[in-house]
């Protein structure tokens, strides 16, 4: 009878090992395809219709990559980036022309795959807030989104898109507000990731716990058998 119980636990452990072989490879985190997504590499890796000005953002339709909005515009609020609080962000003085591309990047995508496009945004000045739109391959997707009326309060906005027959995606963030006074904002931690549609499976930690439990059970029974 004891031999049967030990064999049953060995069979259970074998099953748990097989389960881990499936669980571990499939629980990898989603990969962000965006290059320089947190602007830590500075003004590189993306396109903008806006003019780059590293030190002065008083004119409209200009941007910089910096650590503090107040350092590039005397009327703007002083605050840190979303990633660490002390790193870079893209800081923008909105254009007076609707539809200008604020940020854009072209990425390879897998056919017939669902993707999530997201960004963190905040106002830099509390007046006439930006009205932003996601676009992919020049087609607007999702609804317009507007940052908080409190400068320095970071919020994330996102939308989803299916690649269908597309093998690449030109992803853009476009401003639809053309107001001169205000319309000032910052972007950070832009992401574009494949969305998993697989049935949820146990996390690796859970699988390892089950395996440990099975191993302890076998060890306990074998120890008792030797003592007797």
C-alpha positions as CSV (number, residue, x, y, z in Angstrom):
1,X,0.0,0.0,0.0
2,X,2.8,2.4,0.9
3,X,4.5,1.6,-2.4
4,X,1.3,2.5,-4.3
5,X,1.1,5.9,-2.5
6,X,4.7,6.7,-3.3
7,X,4.1,5.8,-7.0
8,X,1.1,8.1,-7.0
9,X,3.1,11.0,-5.7
10,X,5.9,10.3,-8.2
11,X,3.3,10.4,-11.0
12,X,1.9,13.7,-9.6
13,X,5.4,15.2,-9.6
14,X,6.0,14.1,-13.2
15,X,2.8,15.8,-14.2
16,X,3.8,19.0,-12.3
17,X,7.2,19.0,-14.1
18,X,5.4,18.7,-17.5
19,X,3.1,21.6,-16.5
20,X,6.1,23.8,-15.6
21,X,7.6,23.1,-19.1
22,X,4.5,24.7,-20.5
23,X,4.0,27.5,-17.9
24,X,7.5,28.9,-17.8
25,X,8.0,29.9,-21.4
26,X,4.5,31.4,-21.7
27,X,4.6,33.8,-18.8
28,X,7.1,36.2,-20.2
29,X,6.2,39.8,-20.0
30,X,4.9,41.7,-23.0
31,X,7.7,43.3,-25.0
32,X,7.4,47.1,-25.7
33,X,8.3,47.6,-29.3
34,X,8.8,51.4,-29.0
35,X,12.5,52.6,-29.2
36,X,13.5,55.1,-26.6
37,X,10.1,54.9,-25.1
38,X,11.1,56.9,-21.9
39,X,13.2,59.4,-23.8
40,X,16.3,58.4,-21.7
41,X,18.3,58.4,-25.0
42,X,17.3,62.1,-25.6
43,X,15.9,63.5,-28.9
44,X,16.4,60.4,-31.0
45,X,14.4,57.4,-32.4
46,X,11.2,59.3,-33.4
47,X,9.7,61.8,-35.8
48,X,7.8,65.0,-35.1
49,X,6.1,67.7,-37.2
50,X,7.1,70.0,-34.3
51,X,10.4,71.9,-34.4
52,X,13.0,70.8,-31.9
53,X,14.3,73.6,-29.6
54,X,16.4,72.4,-26.7
55,X,16.2,75.6,-24.5
56,X,13.2,77.8,-25.4
57,X,9.6,76.5,-25.8
58,X,7.9,79.9,-25.8
59,X,6.8,79.8,-29.5
60,X,4.1,77.3,-30.5
61,X,4.8,74.0,-32.4
62,X,8.1,73.4,-30.7
63,X,9.3,70.6,-28.4
64,X,12.3,69.4,-26.4
65,X,13.4,66.4,-24.4
66,X,14.3,67.5,-20.9
67,X,13.8,66.8,-17.2
68,X,11.7,69.9,-16.2
69,X,9.2,72.0,-18.1
70,X,10.0,75.1,-16.1
71,X,13.6,75.0,-17.4
72,X,12.3,75.7,-20.9
73,X,9.3,77.9,-20.3
74,X,9.0,80.5,-17.6
75,X,5.2,80.1,-17.2
76,X,5.2,76.3,-16.9
77,X,5.0,74.2,-13.7
78,X,8.1,72.5,-12.4
79,X,7.8,68.7,-12.0
80,X,9.7,65.5,-12.9
81,X,9.1,62.8,-15.6
82,X,6.9,59.8,-15.1
83,X,9.5,57.1,-15.3
84,X,11.8,58.0,-12.3
85,X,10.9,61.6,-11.4
86,X,14.3,62.8,-12.5
87,X,14.7,61.5,-16.1
88,X,13.7,62.9,-19.5
89,X,10.3,63.5,-20.9
90,X,9.1,65.0,-24.2
91,X,7.9,68.5,-23.5
92,X,5.6,70.2,-26.1
93,X,4.2,73.7,-26.8
94,X,1.2,72.8,-28.9
95,X,0.8,73.8,-32.5
96,X,-1.9,76.3,-33.7
97,X,-2.5,74.0,-36.6
98,X,-4.8,71.0,-36.1
99,X,-3.5,67.5,-37.0
100,X,0.2,68.0,-36.5
101,X,2.1,64.9,-35.5
102,X,3.6,65.3,-32.1
103,X,5.4,61.9,-32.0
104,X,5.8,59.1,-34.5
105,X,7.7,55.8,-35.0
106,X,7.5,53.0,-37.5
107,X,7.6,49.4,-36.0
108,X,7.5,45.9,-37.4
109,X,4.3,43.9,-36.4
110,X,3.0,40.4,-36.6
111,X,0.1,39.7,-38.9
112,X,-3.4,39.4,-37.3
113,X,-2.2,40.4,-33.9
114,X,-3.9,42.6,-31.3
115,X,-1.7,45.5,-30.0
116,X,-2.1,48.0,-27.2
117,X,-0.8,51.6,-27.9
118,X,-0.4,53.7,-24.8
119,X,1.3,56.8,-23.4
120,X,1.5,58.8,-20.2
121,X,0.7,62.5,-20.4
122,X,0.4,65.6,-18.3
123,X,-0.3,69.3,-18.8
124,X,2.5,71.7,-18.2
125,X,0.2,74.8,-18.0
126,X,-3.3,74.9,-16.6
127,X,-5.2,76.3,-19.6
128,X,-6.8,75.1,-22.9
129,X,-5.5,71.5,-22.6
130,X,-4.2,69.4,-25.4
131,X,-6.6,67.1,-27.3
132,X,-4.6,64.2,-28.5
133,X,-5.4,61.3,-30.8
134,X,-3.7,58.0,-31.5
135,X,-3.2,57.1,-35.2
136,X,-1.7,54.1,-36.9
137,X,-0.7,54.1,-40.6
138,X,-2.3,57.6,-40.9
139,X,-5.7,56.4,-39.6
140,X,-7.0,57.8,-36.3
141,X,-7.9,55.1,-33.7
142,X,-9.6,55.4,-30.3
143,X,-11.1,58.5,-28.9
144,X,-9.6,61.9,-28.2
145,X,-7.9,62.1,-24.8
146,X,-7.1,65.2,-22.7
147,X,-4.6,65.4,-19.8
148,X,-5.5,66.5,-16.3
149,X,-6.0,70.2,-15.6
150,X,-3.4,70.0,-12.9
151,X,0.1,70.2,-14.3
152,X,2.4,67.4,-13.2
153,X,-0.3,64.8,-12.7
154,X,0.6,61.9,-15.0
155,X,-2.2,59.9,-16.5
156,X,-2.1,57.0,-18.9
157,X,-4.2,56.7,-22.0
158,X,-4.4,53.7,-24.4
159,X,-6.2,52.1,-27.2
160,X,-6.0,48.7,-29.1
161,X,-5.4,47.9,-32.8
162,X,-5.4,44.7,-34.8
163,X,-2.6,44.4,-37.4
164,X,-4.6,42.2,-39.8
165,X,-2.5,42.0,-43.0
166,X,0.0,44.8,-41.9
167,X,3.6,43.8,-41.4
168,X,4.6,47.2,-40.1
169,X,2.8,50.0,-38.2
170,X,3.6,53.7,-38.3
171,X,2.2,54.8,-34.9
172,X,1.5,58.4,-34.1
173,X,0.3,60.8,-31.4
174,X,-1.5,63.8,-33.0
175,X,-2.7,67.0,-31.4
176,X,-6.2,68.2,-32.4
177,X,-6.2,71.4,-30.3
178,X,-5.1,74.6,-32.1
179,X,-5.3,77.0,-29.3
180,X,-2.4,79.5,-28.9
181,X,-2.7,80.2,-25.1
182,X,-2.2,76.9,-23.3
183,X,-2.2,73.6,-25.2
184,X,1.0,72.7,-23.5
185,X,1.9,69.2,-22.3
186,X,4.4,66.4,-21.8
187,X,4.6,62.8,-22.9
188,X,6.5,59.9,-21.4
189,X,6.7,56.1,-21.3
190,X,5.1,55.5,-24.7
191,X,4.4,51.8,-25.4
192,X,3.2,49.5,-28.1
193,X,2.8,45.8,-27.1
194,X,1.1,42.7,-28.4
195,X,-1.9,41.8,-26.3
196,X,-2.0,38.1,-25.2
197,X,-5.2,36.2,-26.1
198,X,-4.1,33.0,-24.5
199,X,-6.1,31.3,-21.7
200,X,-4.6,32.4,-18.4
201,X,-2.2,29.9,-16.9
202,X,-0.6,29.7,-13.4
203,X,2.3,32.1,-12.7
204,X,5.8,30.4,-12.5
205,X,5.8,31.0,-8.7
206,X,2.5,29.0,-8.4
207,X,3.9,26.2,-10.5
208,X,7.1,26.0,-8.5
209,X,5.1,26.0,-5.2
210,X,3.1,23.0,-6.5
211,X,6.2,21.2,-7.5
212,X,7.8,21.9,-4.1
213,X,4.7,20.5,-2.4
214,X,4.8,17.3,-4.4
215,X,8.5,16.9,-3.7
216,X,8.0,17.3,0.0
217,X,5.2,14.8,0.0
218,X,7.4,12.2,-1.7
219,X,10.3,12.9,0.6
220,X,8.1,12.6,3.7
221,X,6.8,9.2,2.7
222,X,10.2,7.9,1.8
223,X,11.6,9.0,5.1
224,X,8.8,7.3,7.0
225,X,9.3,4.1,5.1
226,X,13.0,4.0,6.0
227,X,12.4,4.6,9.7
228,X,10.0,1.7,9.8
